[in-house]
């Protein structure tokens, strides 16, 4: 029959194993989210670059007026990408709610 100390040691080992597994799962999750945020930010930047480079130099007053809002659109896209990254990592506006990692 196992002694009390042996049972405690066994339980401590089990607890350590579960803790390590949970830590590994969380780290994998964080890595996946970081990669997704990186990919999304890259896509947004590429899209913004295409839109800006596609405008060229305006030749008329009308084209100039139309492209004047381009800077605001690019700024908005960058802000959206930033918010997306913050949201992915739980740093967005709704971060006051506790997360359940179970």
Secondary structure, 3 states (H helix, E strand, C coil): CCCHHHHHHHHHHHHHHHHHHHHHHHHHHHHHHHHHHHHHHHHHHHHHHHHHHCCCCCCCHHHHHHHCCHHHHHHHHHHHHHHHHHHHCCCCCCCCCCCCCC
